[in-house]
Amino acid sequence: MTHLFFLSGISLLLKLLTLLQFRKCFRTFPVCILLIAFSFIAMNLCELCFQHVLLEQDGGYTVVTLYYVFSLLGIYAVLSYAIQFSPHFQLWWQIITTGLLLAPQLFVLLTGIGITTIVRWDDSFTQLSGHYFFIVQLGYYLQPFIIVTVLLYTMASTKTHNVRLRVKSLLVALLPLLAAAPGIVNLFTSSLPIYISGVTSILFAITLWFVCFTHIAKNQFLLMSYMPFSRESRILRSLAESVAQPDRGLRKVLQEYETQILNETLAKTDGNITHAAKILKIGRSTLSQKMSKQECQPPEEPS
């Protein structure tokens, strides 16, 4: 149980530091991100209560139920956030879709027909699920696939580069959550050590940071540039090669560009250095030095 308290404490600290880091963006955050943060922090508070409530007569039934409720709210808030990027997004459609999916699972949990009693021993405990607990399990198993499907559909149905970049970065940001969601439901049904909940909570903290990070437009390109085989990674690699290589370095490119400007200006003035210097707004001697340095030659006059 000490391991759970330690891991959950670290996770809670990471989430609070994330909110502190992005506090200036709160006004631009949609409600979904704020709901994600609230749900994930509430899950942490439930975990910190496990050590005390699991010794009670009901085995911590209320806290475990609330843990499930908050985790479901967080996952469905992520789904609602993903739906916002769809080209066919409408607010009423978002509310109806998430509401119809979430309502049966909350009903099963809050009415008590999903969970009966909780049995605990040592640092592990399991729950004796009711006949309708499979509805809650389906929510955890299907939500990752639904979220990924929505994001992939958005990428396939839009041609706007900014939207595609945002969706790709969000898909990468949600990878820790998509990996942790199925583990939550298995935690309380497979007699796993209870500190595994702290591990999943840390994954949720990482997800929260990535979601807040990718909400800022400039960070989306930065995140995708670290992904191998991505378009952004290839662009960044190409720029790095252009700057780093001596024969294709940035200075070489600037010299070629300057030479081109000098040649075009001299061509317009028929080789008149004085007139070309006035056009370029530099001194005649400066232009002569640049011509000798860049090996520019005035165009030959026709015979």
C-alpha positions as CSV (number, residue, x, y, z in Angstrom):
1,M,0.0,0.0,0.0
2,T,3.0,2.3,0.6
3,H,3.9,1.9,-3.1
4,L,0.5,3.1,-4.1
5,F,0.7,6.1,-1.8
6,F,4.1,7.0,-3.2
7,L,3.2,6.6,-6.9
8,S,-0.2,8.3,-6.6
9,G,1.5,11.2,-4.7
10,I,4.0,11.6,-7.6
11,S,1.2,11.5,-10.1
12,L,-0.8,14.1,-8.3
13,L,2.3,16.3,-8.1
14,L,2.9,15.9,-11.8
15,K,-0.7,16.9,-12.6
16,L,-0.5,20.0,-10.4
17,L,2.8,21.0,-11.9
18,T,1.3,20.6,-15.4
19,L,-1.6,22.9,-14.5
20,L,0.9,25.4,-13.0
21,Q,3.1,25.3,-16.1
22,F,0.1,26.0,-18.5
23,R,-1.8,28.3,-16.2
24,K,-1.5,31.1,-18.7
25,C,-3.4,29.0,-21.3
26,F,-6.5,28.4,-19.1
27,R,-8.5,31.0,-20.9
28,T,-7.9,29.3,-24.2
29,F,-8.5,25.8,-22.9
30,P,-11.8,24.2,-24.0
31,V,-14.0,22.8,-21.3
32,C,-13.0,19.3,-22.2
33,I,-9.4,19.8,-21.2
34,L,-10.5,21.3,-17.8
35,L,-12.8,18.3,-17.3
36,I,-9.9,15.9,-18.1
37,A,-7.7,17.6,-15.5
38,F,-10.5,17.6,-12.9
39,S,-11.2,13.9,-13.5
40,F,-7.6,12.8,-13.4
41,I,-6.9,14.7,-10.2
42,A,-10.1,13.2,-8.6
43,M,-8.8,9.8,-9.5
44,N,-5.6,10.5,-7.6
45,L,-7.6,11.6,-4.5
46,C,-9.5,8.3,-4.6
47,E,-6.3,6.4,-4.8
48,L,-4.8,8.2,-1.8
49,C,-7.9,7.2,0.2
50,F,-7.6,3.5,-0.7
51,Q,-5.2,2.8,2.2
52,H,-7.9,3.8,4.7
53,V,-11.2,2.9,3.1
54,L,-10.3,-0.6,2.1
55,L,-10.2,-1.6,5.8
56,E,-13.8,-0.6,6.3
57,Q,-16.7,-3.0,6.3
58,D,-17.7,-2.3,2.7
59,G,-14.1,-2.7,1.5
60,G,-14.0,0.8,0.1
61,Y,-17.0,0.3,-2.2
62,T,-17.9,4.0,-2.4
63,V,-14.3,5.1,-3.2
64,V,-13.8,2.4,-5.8
65,T,-17.1,3.3,-7.4
66,L,-16.1,7.0,-7.5
67,Y,-12.7,6.0,-8.9
68,Y,-14.5,4.3,-11.8
69,V,-16.8,7.3,-12.3
70,F,-14.1,9.8,-12.5
71,S,-11.9,7.7,-14.8
72,L,-14.9,7.3,-17.1
73,L,-15.5,11.0,-17.1
74,G,-11.9,11.7,-18.0
75,I,-11.9,9.2,-20.8
76,Y,-15.1,10.5,-22.3
77,A,-13.8,14.0,-22.0
78,V,-10.9,12.9,-24.1
79,L,-13.4,11.5,-26.7
80,S,-15.4,14.7,-26.6
81,Y,-12.2,16.7,-27.2
82,A,-11.3,14.5,-30.1
83,I,-14.7,15.0,-31.7
84,Q,-14.2,18.7,-31.8
85,F,-11.7,18.4,-34.6
86,S,-14.1,16.5,-36.9
87,P,-15.1,18.5,-40.0
88,H,-18.7,17.6,-39.2
89,F,-18.5,18.7,-35.6
90,Q,-21.6,20.2,-34.1
91,L,-22.1,20.8,-30.4
92,W,-25.4,19.0,-30.1
93,W,-24.0,15.9,-31.9
94,Q,-21.0,15.9,-29.5
95,I,-23.3,16.1,-26.4
96,I,-25.6,13.4,-27.6
97,T,-22.9,11.0,-28.7
98,T,-20.9,11.1,-25.5
99,G,-24.0,11.2,-23.4
100,L,-25.5,8.0,-24.9
101,L,-22.2,6.2,-24.5
102,L,-21.5,7.3,-20.9
103,A,-25.0,7.1,-19.4
104,P,-25.4,3.3,-19.3
105,Q,-22.0,2.9,-17.6
106,L,-22.7,5.5,-15.0
107,F,-26.1,4.0,-14.4
108,V,-24.5,0.6,-13.8
109,L,-22.0,2.0,-11.4
110,L,-24.1,4.4,-9.4
111,T,-27.1,2.1,-8.9
112,G,-24.9,-0.7,-7.6
113,I,-25.8,-3.4,-10.1
114,G,-22.4,-3.4,-11.6
115,I,-20.3,-4.0,-8.4
116,T,-21.4,-6.1,-5.4
117,T,-18.7,-6.4,-2.8
118,I,-15.0,-6.0,-2.6
119,V,-12.6,-8.6,-1.1
120,R,-9.1,-7.5,0.0
121,W,-6.1,-9.3,1.2
122,D,-2.5,-8.0,1.7
123,D,-1.7,-5.4,-0.9
124,S,-4.1,-6.8,-3.5
125,F,-7.8,-6.8,-3.8
126,T,-10.5,-7.9,-6.2
127,Q,-14.1,-7.1,-6.7
128,L,-17.0,-9.4,-7.3
129,S,-18.6,-7.8,-10.2
130,G,-22.4,-7.9,-10.8
131,H,-24.2,-9.2,-13.8
132,Y,-24.0,-5.9,-15.6
133,F,-20.4,-5.0,-14.9
134,F,-19.6,-6.0,-18.5
135,I,-21.1,-2.7,-19.6
136,V,-18.5,-0.8,-17.7
137,Q,-15.8,-3.1,-19.1
138,L,-16.9,-2.5,-22.6
139,G,-16.5,1.2,-22.0
140,Y,-12.9,0.9,-21.1
141,Y,-12.1,-1.6,-23.9
142,L,-14.0,0.2,-26.6
143,Q,-13.1,3.9,-25.8
144,P,-9.5,3.7,-27.1
145,F,-10.7,2.3,-30.4
146,I,-13.4,4.9,-30.7
147,I,-11.0,7.7,-30.0
148,V,-8.5,6.5,-32.5
149,T,-11.2,5.9,-35.1
150,V,-12.5,9.5,-34.7
151,L,-9.1,11.0,-35.0
152,L,-8.1,8.8,-38.0
153,Y,-11.4,9.7,-39.7
154,T,-10.8,13.4,-39.1
155,M,-7.3,13.1,-40.7
156,A,-8.7,11.3,-43.7
157,S,-11.6,13.7,-44.3
158,T,-9.8,17.0,-44.0
159,K,-7.2,18.5,-46.3
160,T,-6.3,21.4,-44.0
161,H,-2.7,21.0,-42.9
162,N,-3.2,22.8,-39.5
163,V,-6.0,20.5,-38.6
164,R,-4.2,17.3,-39.7
165,L,-1.1,18.4,-37.7
166,R,-3.2,19.0,-34.6
167,V,-5.0,15.7,-34.9
168,K,-1.7,13.8,-35.4
169,S,-0.1,15.5,-32.4
170,L,-3.2,14.7,-30.3
171,L,-3.1,11.1,-31.4
172,V,0.5,10.9,-30.2
173,A,-0.4,12.7,-26.9
174,L,-3.1,10.2,-26.1
175,L,-0.9,7.1,-26.5
176,P,-0.3,6.8,-22.7
177,L,-4.0,7.0,-22.0
178,L,-4.9,4.5,-24.7
179,A,-2.5,2.1,-23.1
180,A,-3.7,2.6,-19.5
181,A,-7.4,2.6,-20.0
182,P,-7.9,-1.2,-20.4
183,G,-5.6,-1.7,-17.5
184,I,-7.9,0.1,-15.1
185,V,-10.7,-2.4,-15.4
186,N,-8.4,-5.3,-15.2
187,L,-6.8,-3.9,-12.0
188,F,-9.9,-4.6,-9.9
189,T,-10.8,-7.9,-11.5
190,S,-7.5,-9.8,-11.7
191,S,-6.2,-9.6,-8.1
192,L,-3.3,-7.4,-9.3
193,P,-1.2,-5.5,-6.7
194,I,-3.0,-2.3,-5.9
195,Y,0.0,-0.1,-6.6
196,I,-0.6,-0.8,-10.3
197,S,-3.2,1.8,-10.0
198,G,-0.4,4.3,-9.2
199,V,1.4,3.3,-12.4
200,T,-1.7,3.9,-14.6
201,S,-2.2,7.2,-12.8
202,I,1.3,8.3,-13.8
203,L,0.4,7.5,-17.4
204,F,-2.7,9.7,-17.0
205,A,-0.5,12.5,-15.7
206,I,1.7,12.2,-18.8
207,T,-1.4,12.3,-21.0
208,L,-2.6,15.4,-19.3
209,W,0.7,17.2,-19.9
210,F,0.8,16.2,-23.6
211,V,-2.8,17.3,-24.1
212,C,-2.0,20.7,-22.6
213,F,1.3,20.9,-24.5
214,T,-0.2,20.1,-27.9
215,H,-3.0,22.6,-27.4
216,I,-0.5,25.3,-28.3
217,A,-0.1,25.4,-32.1
218,K,3.7,25.8,-32.2
219,N,4.2,22.8,-30.0
220,Q,2.3,20.5,-32.4
221,F,5.1,20.7,-35.0
222,L,7.7,20.3,-32.3
223,L,6.2,17.1,-30.9
224,M,5.7,15.6,-34.4
225,S,9.3,16.4,-35.3
226,Y,10.4,13.8,-32.8
227,M,8.2,11.1,-34.4
228,P,10.2,8.9,-36.9
229,F,9.0,8.8,-40.5
230,S,6.7,11.8,-39.9
231,R,6.5,14.7,-42.4
232,E,7.6,17.2,-39.7
233,S,10.6,15.0,-38.9
234,R,11.7,14.9,-42.6
235,I,11.3,18.7,-42.8
236,L,13.4,19.3,-39.7
237,R,16.0,16.8,-40.9
238,S,16.2,18.5,-44.3
239,L,16.7,21.9,-42.6
240,A,19.4,20.5,-40.3
241,E,21.3,19.1,-43.3
242,S,21.0,22.4,-45.2
243,V,22.4,24.3,-42.3
244,A,25.1,21.8,-41.1
245,Q,26.7,20.6,-44.4
246,P,29.5,22.9,-45.7
247,D,28.5,22.5,-49.3
248,R,24.8,23.1,-48.6
249,G,25.2,25.3,-45.5
250,L,23.1,28.4,-44.8
251,R,26.0,30.7,-45.5
252,K,26.4,29.1,-48.9
253,V,22.7,29.5,-49.7
254,L,22.9,33.2,-48.7
255,Q,25.9,33.8,-50.8
256,E,24.2,32.3,-53.8
257,Y,21.2,34.4,-53.2
258,E,23.3,37.6,-52.9
259,T,25.2,36.7,-56.1
260,Q,21.9,36.3,-57.9
261,I,20.7,39.7,-56.7
262,L,23.9,41.4,-57.8
263,N,23.8,39.8,-61.2
264,E,20.2,40.7,-61.8
265,T,20.8,44.3,-60.7
266,L,23.9,44.6,-63.0
267,A,21.9,43.2,-65.9
268,K,19.2,45.8,-65.4
269,T,21.8,48.7,-65.4
270,D,23.8,47.3,-68.3
271,G,26.8,46.9,-66.1
272,N,26.7,50.4,-64.7
273,I,28.1,50.0,-61.3
274,T,27.2,53.5,-60.1
275,H,23.5,53.0,-61.1
276,A,23.4,49.5,-59.6
277,A,24.9,50.8,-56.3
278,K,22.1,53.4,-56.1
279,I,19.4,50.7,-56.7
280,L,20.9,48.5,-54.0
281,K,21.4,51.5,-51.7
282,I,25.0,50.8,-51.0
283,G,28.2,52.6,-51.9
284,R,30.0,52.0,-55.2
285,S,33.1,50.8,-53.5
286,T,31.1,48.4,-51.4
287,L,29.4,47.0,-54.5
288,S,32.8,46.6,-56.2
289,Q,34.1,44.6,-53.2
290,K,31.0,42.4,-53.2
291,M,31.4,41.8,-57.0
292,S,35.0,40.8,-56.5
293,K,34.2,38.6,-53.5
294,Q,31.3,36.9,-55.2
295,E,33.1,36.8,-58.6
296,C,30.3,38.7,-60.3
297,Q,31.0,40.1,-63.7
298,P,29.0,42.9,-65.3
299,P,27.3,41.8,-68.5
300,E,29.3,42.3,-71.7
301,E,28.0,45.1,-73.9
302,P,26.9,43.9,-77.3
303,S,29.5,44.8,-80.1
